[in-house]
Every structure is written in structure tokens, then in C-alpha cells.
Amino acid sequence: MNTAISDIKIKKIAQSRIHEVDFDNIKFGREFSDHMFTMEYKDGTWQNLEIKPYQNLSFSPAMSALHYGQSIFEGLKAYRKGDDVFMFRAKDNFARMNRSAHRMCIPEIPEELVHHALKQLLTIDANWVPGGEESSLYIRPFLFATDEYVGIKPSATYKFIIFTCPVGSYYTEPLKVKVETEYTRAAQGGVGEAKCAGNYAASLYPAKQAQENGYHQLVWTDGKEHKYIEESGTMNIMFIIGNKLISPNLSGAILPGITRNSVLTLAKDWGYEVEERPVTVDEIIKAAQTGELKEAFGAGTAATIAQIALIGHEGIDYKLPAIETREFSNRVYDFLNNLKRGNETDKWGWIEKI
Ligand code: COI
């Protein structure tokens, strides 16, 4: 059976909840818009496409995603400028979701159809897209195994959902990060480049320990030697040393971030020298000691560009240059903010008006 766009059933909420939300004080991920999109996979095909009021789900306690973690997700955002709503690089998110699906033995989603469904969802919930400079509508597509079966095998049934939430900043201050040299986020040959739920669960315990010691997040290093830097918290990581932008290359253990790709693309366009390569902890610490490390920041959808104020390594904290001196990351932050709201020329085809 070939599911078509016209097959999306729409059931609207009787009474919007939007008036319950304080849009001047939005926290990240606590408020949910009126509607969600759902579809199911069974008998070898995606079916039952619906946009309906945001609501709880009901499942068997034996649902396999809960036990074995066949569960993947994406994160992207929509932005407002006046009456216009824009989406940023949605196609890239759905393409990445299918790469994650492949790695996790999950059936691929029909990218065009889901993209269209998202546009319809955003049209219906357009009033939920906040207008403030630091605000946006966070879009959470996710896909998980629903077989009622406790044996271990790829599920035969799945559910795909998109809900959205108006959000403010993810981080409210520049980050203090600690280089993690005991635990690992991902190993070569593992699932580090897939956006799967388990990667985030595995990060919680080491992150909690760092937080108890006064840091906000970790700098993840490779699983073999803890010699190479991979990511920071839930973000990709980048450095400016001298006049070069340096970022760990996509080794297989690193999430291929869409913000990461946008930042690298802009840097090249602006004439910066860009190096994507293995980055050692040693070179970053040395550059911090000599003052050559001018900037360090995380790049991710939720956090956008998150400045790193301090890096802790082997019991020593290295304070990095003041945020206002950081030419590249401030420029890229401002540019992306403007571009996403239709205030810059989009020569890359990243912006889509809803
Ligand atoms: C995102 O940046 O979209 C993420 O996946 C981070 C999330 C854990 C909030």
C-alpha cells in the first residue's frame, strides 16, 4: 500500500491550550502545542496518518522499545518573523533520521510525506511559534518499536510521532565543561552517529557526576584512549585556535549535527580556514595554556551555539577568553539567528517558509 499526503486525517482540538502558556517565560521542553502528528508501521507499511490533539499514549508493558531501546529521534526548530513562520533544514533532519533508522534496524520513514505532514502540523499550530529573539518552536520527531514481545529481535511494528513545544534558550549561561576520561559516550562501531535514545541515557550518569563537581556538561573523548575530543554534552564541539576553526571529524562515533554542518559551511564561505580532523585533548589544553585557544563552543539544535567559558581537565580548570571577544562564534550565532527568521539571504536553501 502506498500512503499519500491526502491520507492524513485531521482532528483538531476543541479548545486551544495556548492561553495557559506564559510566552514571556518559556522554559525548554515543558510546554506542548495543541496537536501532534502520528503514524504507525505494520504489515510492512506506514499507515494511519493523523494530526490530532496532543495526548497521552497507551501501550503494553511488554512494548519492545521500553526494554531494548529500538528508539530514535530528531530535533529541529521553527521560527517566527511577524506573521511568517520558517523551518530550518527539515529535510536534513528526516534524512538523518533514516540513517539512524537503518543502524537501529527500524524501517525508514517516507521523508517527503513526513515533511509535508510537519508543514501541515505547523500550519495548524502556527500560533504556537514564539516570536522572541531567543525563542522558537522545538520540533521533536521520534520513532520507536511497539511490538508486544519480550524476545530480542527487530520489532515488526513501530510508531512515529511529531510533537512540538515553544522553547526559550536551552542553556542560560556560558558552559563550564569537564573533559571526561573515564566514561565514554560512544565507541567505534557502536551507535554514536545514530540519534538513538540510549546514547542520551548513557550520558546521564557521567554528566551528573560532573555536575556535582560544579560543571554543566562533559567533553566526551574517544572510547579507546580518551585522547581525542568527540562531542560536548548533547552537542558537537568546535574550537578557534589562532585563526582556524577546528572540529572533530565525523569518525562514526560522532553525531553528524546539522548545526555543526551549518557552522562549518558558513566558516568556509566566510574565508576561515577550517579543519575537520581528529582533535586531541592535549592540543586543546596546550592551546588554552598558551592563550592560542580563542574560542570554544558547542553546536546543536536545542542549544544553537553554546559558548564554553571554562574547560576542566585532570583537576585543573582552564578559563577561556571573555565571550564578547569571540569574533567567530558571536558572528555565526547572530547570522544563524537572523537567517532562520528570514533576515539574511539564504543561498544554501536551508530555510523553508510555512
Ligand atoms: C537537540 O539539540 O535537538 C538535541 O537532541 C538535544 C536534546 C537532548 C535536547
Boltz pocket constraint, residues with backbone or C-beta under 6 A from the ligand:
constraints:
  - pocket:
      binder: B
      contacts: [[A, 74], [A, 75], [A, 76], [A, 200], [A, 234], [A, 300], [A, 301], [A, 302], [A, 303]]
      max_distance: 6.0
